C-alpha cells in the first residue's frame, strides 16, 4: 500500500513506515533511550531526504516525550527548576540549530554535515558504550567488581560563578555548565534530529551529580520543550516537517515500545549496554561507508535552497 509523502515528495509503503517506527520504538523501549539518533539515519537510508528526516523526527520525539514527561511529573520525579534552566538554554540552542540548518541547506551542504556529524557522534559514543559494557561483562565473569569511576567536578566547576541552588536535586552548582549543556543538546537536536537523552542523562549524572531518580524526568522536560520549538521553527522556516510521515512513525513507535520494554526487562544491564553500543557504532559506520562509496549519480543539480533535481 503506497502512501505519498507530500513534503518528502515521494511515495512510500505505509506498512514499511509503520514497521520502521515500530522497530525503533521496540529498540527505544528495550534500551530505555529516545530513538531519534536511530530513526533519523534509518529514514535517510530508506531514501527520505535528510532535511525532511531531521525535521520530521523532531515532531516524533515531541510526541514520544510527552507521555513520559507527564508520567514523571505525576510521580514528582522532575527537578522543575533545573529543567527550566536546561529548557531555556535548550530552546536558544534549538534556534541556533535551525538557523544553522537553514544556512547549510541554502549552501547545499546540509546532507554532508549531517552525515559527518552522525559518523563522529555515533561512532564515538557507540565505541565508548561498547567498551564499557564489555569491561563490565568481563569483570562480572571473573568475579571482580568493576570500580565505578566518576569524573571529579569539585575543582574547576566549583570555582565557576553564578551559583544556583536546585533544591529538588539537592545540589548547588554554577548555572554556566547547566546552560551550556542545554544549549549543546538543543543545537544538536535541531540540526540532527536527536532528542539528546543518551548524552544528557550521563552528563547530568556524572558531571553535575544530579540524583539518578530525577534525571530521566528532567531530561524529558528539556527534550519536550526544545524539540517542540525546533519542530515549529522547522515547519515555519524550512517547511520540512512531513506530518503524514510523522504520524506513521508515531503509530509504529507506540506499538513497538510496548514490546521492547518487556524484552528489555528480561536482559541484564551489561548485555543491554553492549547491544546498544554495537547498534550505535554500526549506524555510525554505515554513514562512514556511504561517505566513501561512489554514488549512483555522480552529478546533481541543486537550487539555492538545497533541493535536488
N, C-alpha and C positions, 0 to 999 in steps of 0.2 A: 504494500500500500504506500504509494508515493505521496509525500506532503511537500508542498512548495514553501520554502522559507523566504519571506518577502525581503528581508534585509540582507541575508546571505546571498540571495538571488540564485538559488539552485534547489533542485528537488532532492529530497532525502527520504529514505524509508522510515516511516513513523515508528515501526517496531524496533528498528535499529537505534533510533534516537532514545526511545524509552528504555531499551535494553542497555544503552550506553549509560544513561542516568542511573539505572538500577545497579549496574556493575560498579560504578564509582560510589553510589550510595552504600552498596554492600561493603566495599573496602573502607569507607568512612566509618560505618557502624562497627566494623571489625577492629579497626585500628584506633578509633576514637579521635580522628582528626578530620578537619574540613577537607573536602575533595577538590577544591579549586585548583590546587597545584597538580592534580591528576586529570581533572576534567578538561581544563583548557588545552593541554597537549593532546589529549585524545581527540578533541574536536578538530584541532589543527591537522592531526594525522589523517582524519577522515575527510578532509577536503574543505572544511569550513575556513573562510578567510580569517587570519589571526586577529584582525581588528574586531570582527564580529564575535569570535570565540571569547576574547578577553572581556568585552563589554557585556555579553550575554551571561557569561559565568558569574559576573558580579551580581546580576539580578538573582541568579540561582543561589548564591551564597547568602544574600539577604533573606530569602525565603527559608533556607535551611537553618539560619542562625536565629530566626525569630522565636520559634518554638523552644529552642534550647535556652535562649536568654530569659524568656518568660518563666521557664521551669526553675532556673537558678534564682530568679528574683523572688519567686514564691517561697523558696527554701531559705531565703536571706543569705545566699552564698555569693553575693556580689558586693565588692567594695565600690559603692557608687561614686565616692569622691575620687578614688584612684581611676576608676573607669571614665569619669568625666574629663580628667586631665588627658588620659590617653585618647578619648574620643575627640576632644577639641583639636589636639595636635594631629590626630589621625585624619580628621576632615580637611585640615590645611594640607597635609601630605597628599590626600586624595586629589585635592585641587591641583597641586603641583604635578601629580602623576597624570591627570587628564590633560593638562597643558603640554606636558612632555609628549604624551600620546598623540595629541593633535599635531604638534610640530613635526614629530618624526613621521607621521602619516603624510603630511604635506611634502616632506623631503623624500618620501618613498623608501625610508629606511626602517620603518616600523617592524616589518617581518624579521629583518636581520637582527635588530636589537632584542626582540622577544626571544628569538632562538638562542642567541648568545647568552642572554640573561638566564634562561632556563638551563642551558648547559652548565654554566658556572654555579648557579644556586643549587640545582638538584643534584649535580654530581658531587659537590662538596658536602652537602647535608646528608645525602644518601651514603656516601663513604664513611662519614663520621658515625652515623647511626648504626651502620652495619658493623663497623669495627668495635664500637662499644657493646653491641649486643653479642657479638662473637666472644669478646673477652668475658662477658658475664656468663655465657653458656660454658666456656672452658673452665672458669673458676668454680661454677656450680658442680661440674662433673668431677673436678679434682677435690671437691670438699672444702675449698678455701674461700672464705667470704671475700667478695670484691670490695675494696675500700671505696667509699664514696668521696669523690674529690669535687669540692665546690670552690669556685674561684673566690678569693677574698676581696670584699669590697670595702673593708674597713679603712683602707688607705685613702686613695685619691677621691673616691666617691664621697666619703665623709667630710672631705675638705671643700666640697663644692658649696656655693652659696644657695640662697632661696630654698631653705629647708621647709618642708611641709609635713605636717603630721597626718597620717592616714590611720585613723582610729580603728577602722574595721580590720585592717591588715596588721595593726599593732606595730607600725614602723614609722620612723622619721627619716626622710630621705630628701635630697635635693629634687626640685621639680625639673631640673635640666635633663637628667637621663630619662626621666619619665616622658617628658615632651619629645625628646629625640627618638625614643623607641616608638611612640605613637606616630610620629612623623614618617619614620622609615617604613613602618608597616603599611600606613595609609598610601604612601607613594608606590610601594611595590604592588599593593592590591589593585590600585587603579591602572597601573602600567602593564601588569602581567596577569591580572585576573586571579589572584590568590587571596584567600582570607588572611593568611599570615599567622594562623594559630600555631602551626608547627614551629614558628620562630618565636612568637610572642610568649607562649607558655613556658618554654625553658628559660627564656630571658627573664621573665618575672620571678621564676623560682630561684634560679641560680645567681642572677645579677642583682635583683632588688630584694631578694629574700622574702617574697610575698608567700604567705601560707598556701600550701597546695590546695586546701579545701575551697578557697575562693578564687583561685587563679582562672579556672575554666570559665566560670560565670562572668568574671570581669573581662576576660578576653572576648567572650561572645558579645558583651555590651559594646566594646570598642569596634569589633568587626561589623556588627549590625549597623551602627551609625555611620562609620566611614564608608562602607561598601554601598549603603543606601544613597549617600551623597554621590559616590562615584557613578552609580547607575544612572541617577538623574542627570548628572553632568555629561556622561557619555551619550545619553539619549538626546539631550538638548544641543550639545556641541558637535558631536560627530555622527549622530543618527546611526549608531552601530549596535543597538540593543534589539535583538530579534525576539519578540515576545512569543512567537509560535515555538521557536526552538527552546526558549527558556521554560515554557510550560511543559513540553515533552520531557525535558531533563528533570524538572521538579517532580513530576508524577513518578518517573522511574526511580528517582533518588529516595523518595519517601518509602517506596516498597522495598528497595534493596537494603536500606539502612536497618530495617527491622530484622532481616535475616542475618545481616552482618554482625549485629550486636549479639545475637545468640551464638554464632560461631566464635566470636571473639572471647566470650566468657569461658569457652572450653579450652583455650590455648594459654600457655604460660606467657608471662610478660616478656621474657627474653626472646622467645620464639616470635612473638608479635613484632618486637622491635627489629629483629633480624629480617623478617619478611618485608616489613615496611621499608627498611633501609635498602634492601635489594630492589624493591619495586621503584623507589625514588631514584636510585642510581641507574636503573635500567632506562627510565624515561629520559634522564639527562643524557645518557649515552646515545639513545635513539636520536635526540636532537643533534648531537655531535656528528653522528653518521650522516644525517640529512644535510648537514652543512658542507661536508666534504664530497658527497656523491655528485656526479654530474646530473643536472636537472634534465627532465624530458624536453623542456623548451629552453633552448639556450638564450633566446632573446624574448623580451617582453616590452610592450609599450605601456606607459602609465600616465595618468593625469596628475596634476599637481597635488591632488588630494590623496594620491597613493593607490587609487582604484585601478586595477589592471584590465587591459583589454583581452 
